[in-house]
Amino acid sequence: MSPDKALEIGNDLAHIAKTLAELAEEIKVEYDHDAKDESPQEKTTAEVKYPDISKVRGFLAEKSRAGHTAEIQVLLAKHGCKKLSEVPPAEFETLMEEARKLE
């Protein structure tokens, strides 16, 4: 393995680690937020169901590990966001569909 290739792989791994750390922080923030917001009287029976953010986050992390980190960031930007936690839940399904097309 050439030194350039080793450096490239090292940089890729560092970028993946950074992305995963950001995702973990978003999960923690979202979890803390959800735990505070749970109150039975506020729940309505006509709630629209969107994919759970943890499912979307896991799916995007899997795509990122498969080498699509840059493409995931482009998709987030397409939705006007830098982080998954900024994406409106109504757009989760569309975001996942777009990410499924990455190969």
Protein Blocks (a to p, Z undefined) as FASTA:
>chain_A
ZZklmmmmmmmmmmmmmmmmmmmmmmmmmmmmmmmmpcfklpcfkbccdddfklmmmmmm
mmmmnopmmmmmmmmmmnopabfklpcfklmmmmmmmmmmpZZ
